[in-house]
Amino acid sequence: MGKADTHVHTEFSGFSQLSVMKFPESVASPEMQVEKARKDGMDVLAITDHDETAGAFIAEAYAKKYDDIDVIIGEEVTTADGEIIGLFLTEKIPPGLSVEETVDIIRSQGGLTIAPHPFSFHVFALREKMFELDLDGFETINGGHPDSYSNSFARMVMDRYPGRWAEMSSSDAHSIYTSGYNWTEFDGNTAEDFRKAVLNKTTRAMGRPAPVFGQVQWSVDVVLGGQRKLYQSLRGKLLNIPGDQLNAKINSINNLKKATGIIAGTMYLMPPITFLATILSTAFLKKGAIDMKSRIPERLEKIDRIIAKIDAERMRDV
């Protein structure tokens, strides 16, 4: 049986913003993610940076020296309706289009369409919109969602409509500390075997999400990595690489802002702050999951109506 992790990020994913704070999505290089996937026993790895494929092409080229892992070119595309993953791409897909337009572009490249974290209550997800789309599969386990609702509800929907989509389990790792906990199992061990398994709806979601502390490790990782890059830039030694928004942004700011970023990062790394971040993250996820669980029966009924309507319309078109 093969193991695939088909939702992994690198430093080519750029930035996120939380209130007034801007921070890197990841500071892991494509090469680091390939090595970590090999260490975790993955046969197939897809690099799916936010709105970028440059890192995936670097990972693909790097992995050619090994005979135990295949790298898929992927992208987690930000659409007007939520995020969608394209796998087996040949070029970058622009962000900001409607999800229908984005699906058409993925298909024009011969790619697969996957809905990441479809029922997340804290990430930009497709949610019920995904039922209107030509999707190959969706994540029933997303490694970045340790809450007790998002993945379990996705599993409920998958089990309610067996054989309709391929089930996926992906780490959504933004650092090397949050991968290896979960994976998609498939017959075979190559990227082409994985593609066939998705199309035949024979994949199996395995493992569990990374623990909350793993997400805190990621935050520490991006702070430390960001500080290193800020210091390199201050010394004029940070290279601009095509497609690497992170390096380009750091090199574009003035030296005062770079120094301020290094100081602010040091403050975050002090033990009371990281400990508080863990407590607050856990409390937020617990409260959100409780609120969402109370709406499960109503939400399932709504989904039943949506799918029944879509199926009826498709039957009329046949």
N, C-alpha and C positions, 0 to 999 in steps of 0.2 A: 504494500500500500504506500502511495506517495503522500507527502506532506507539503502543503503550499501555504505561504503567507502572502496574501495578495493585496495588502493595504499597509504600506510602509513609507515613512517620510524621511527626507534628508534635509540638509541645510538649504537646498534649492526650493524649499517650501515657503521661504520668505518670513513675513512677520504676522503676528496676531496683535490685537489691541484690547486691553482690559482697562476700561475707563480712560485715564490719561496715560496709562503705561503701555509702551510698545515693547514687545519682546519677540525673540526668534521662535518660530515654530519648532525648529530643530537645529542642532549644530553638528549632527552626525553626517559624516561624508558618505557618499554612495558606496565607497569601498568598505567603510566600517559596517554598513548594513548588510553587505554581501557576506562579509566574514562572520557577522553575528548569526545570520540565517544558516550558514554552513555549520556553525557550532551548535545551533539548535536542531540540526538534523533536517532542515528543509530541503526538499528537492526542487522546489519552484519558489521564486521570490518575485513579486511585482513591486517596483518603486512607483508610488502614486503621489507625487508631490502636488501641492496645491497649485493648480493652474500653470503647471510647468512639466516638461518632459526631459529637460537637459540632464538632470541628475540620473534619470532612468537610463538614458543612453550611455552615460559614463559607467554606471553599474553593469550594464549589459556587456560593454567592452571589457571591463575589468574581470568579469566572471568567465570570460572565454578561456582563461588559463586553467580553469578547473573543469573536471568532467563529472562532478557530483551535484551541480546546481544549474538550473536554467533561470535566466532573468527575463521577465516580461516587461515591456514598455507600457506603463500605465500613467494615469493622471486622475487626480480627484478634482473635478471641475466644479467651480462655483457657478451655478446657474441662477436665474432669477427666481427659481422655485425651490432651491435646495441643492445640496451637493450630490453629485453622481460620479461614479468611477467608470472610466473606460479602460479596458484591458486589451492588449495586443494592438496598440496604436502604432502609427507610423510617423505622426507628427503632432505637435502641440495643438490643443483645442482652445480657442479664446474663451475667457470667462464672461459672464454677464448676459449670455443669451438665454432664451427660454429653454426649459429642460427638453422640450420636444425637438427644438433645433439642435440641441447638443446631442441627443440620441441619434438623430439623423447623421450628424457628422461622425460619430463613433462608428455607426454602421457602414458609412461610406469608406471607412478605413479598414473594414473587416473586423472590427472590434467587438468585444463583449460588453454588455451594460450591467452594472452592479449597483444596487442602492446601498450605500454605507450607513450604518447606524440609523435605520429608517424611522425608528420611533423614539429617537432621543428627545428629551425635554430640555436639553441644555446645549445642543449643537444644531446648526442649520441643516435640517434633514428634510427629505421629501415627504415623509409621513403619508397621509392618504393619497396624495398626488401620485404616488408611485403606481397605484393600481391602474391608472390611465395610460401607462407607458409600456413600451416594448422592452421589458426587462428580462435578462437572463437569470438573475438571482438577486438575493439580498442577504445581508449579514444577520444571522440569528445570534451570533456571538461577535461583539466588537470589543476588542481588548481594552479600549479606552473607556469603557462604560461599566464600572464595577457596581453601579447602583442595582437595586433589586427589581427594577421595572423594565428598562429599555430592552435588554436582551430577552428577558422572559416573555414579554409581550410579542416580540418578533417571532419567538418560537411558537407561541400560541397561534399566530396568524399562519405560519408555515404549516403547522400540523392541521389547521382547519381546512387548508386547501392543498393537500398532498399532490406532488407531481407538477404543480403549476410553475414553480421556480426552483432553481438550484439553491440549496442552503450553503451559506458561506460562514466561515469563522476566520477573522483576520485580526491581527494585533493592533492595527492603527498606531503602530509604534512611531513615536517622534524622537525616541532615543534608544540606545541599545539596552536600556534597563527595563523596557516594557514589552519586549518581544519574547517569544518562546513559550508563553503561557497557553496560547491557543493557536489552532491551525485548521485548515480545510483538508480533509482526507479524500483521496481519490484513487481509482484503479490506475496503476502505472507509476511512472516516476519522471516523466518529461512534461514540458510546457504544453506540448501538443496533446498528451494524454489528459492533462488537466482541462484543456479547452473542450475536448470531447466529453469529459465527465460533466462539465457545466452544461453543455448543450443537451446531454442526455438526462440531466437532472439526477445524477447518481452521486453527487458529492455528499460528504458528511461533515457537519460542524463539530469540531472536537475542542476540548480544553475549557479554559475558564478565563475571565478577564484578568488583567494585571491588577494587583492590589492597589488600594489608594496610595499607599506609601511609594509604590512604583511611579505613580504620577508625580509625587513630590520629588522623587529622585530625578525625574525628567526636568522639573522646574529648576532644580539645582544644577543639573547638567547644562541647561541652556544659559543659565546665568554665568557659570564658569567658562563655558565656551564663548559666550558673548564677550566676557571680559578679555579673554585671550585675543579675540579678533580686534577688539577696541585697542588693545595694547600694540598689536601688530600694526594696526592702521596708524597709530600715533608715531610709530617708528618708520612709517612709509613702506612696510613690508607685506601689507595685505593685498593680494592680487585680485583684480577684477576678472571674474570668469564668466563667459557668456551664459546667461540664464540664472546666474546666482544673484538673486535680489538682495540677499543678506550682506554679502561683501560690498556690493555696489552702494547700498544704503549707508553702511558704516563709513565707507570711504568718502561719502558725500557730505557728512556732517563736520562741523568745525571741531578743533581740538578741545575746546572747553566742554562741549557736549560729550565728547568721548571720555574725557576725564571724569565728568559728572556721572556718566554711565558706569564707569568702573567703581566709583565710590558707592553709588546706589546699590550695585550688585553685591558689594561686600556687606552692606547693611542687611540685605535679604538673607545672606548666608549665615547670619548669626543665629545660633540655636533657637532662641525664643520665637523668631519669626517663622522658621521652617516648621517648628512644632505647632505653632498657631495655624499655619496654612493647612496642615494635616487635619486638625480638629475642625476647622471651618469647612473644608472640602467634604469631609465625612458627614457633617451635619446638613450641609446643603443637599447632598445626594440622598440622604435618608429622608429628609422632608419632601423633596421633590417626588421620590418614589412612592411615598405614602399617599400624596395627593393624586398621583396618576393612577395608582392601583384602585382607588375608589371609583374611577370612571371606566374600568375595564369592561363590564357588561354593556354599558351604553356604547362604548367605542366599537366593540365587536359587532354589535347590531348595525351600527352605521356602516362598517366595512362590508358586512353581508349585503346590505342594500346597494352599496356602490358596485360591488362585483356582480351582483345579480343584474343590475342595469347595464353594465358594460357587456356582460355575456349575452344579454337579450339583443343589444344593438349589434353585436358581432354576428349573431345568428341571422338577423334580418339582412345583413350585408352579404351573407353567403349565397 
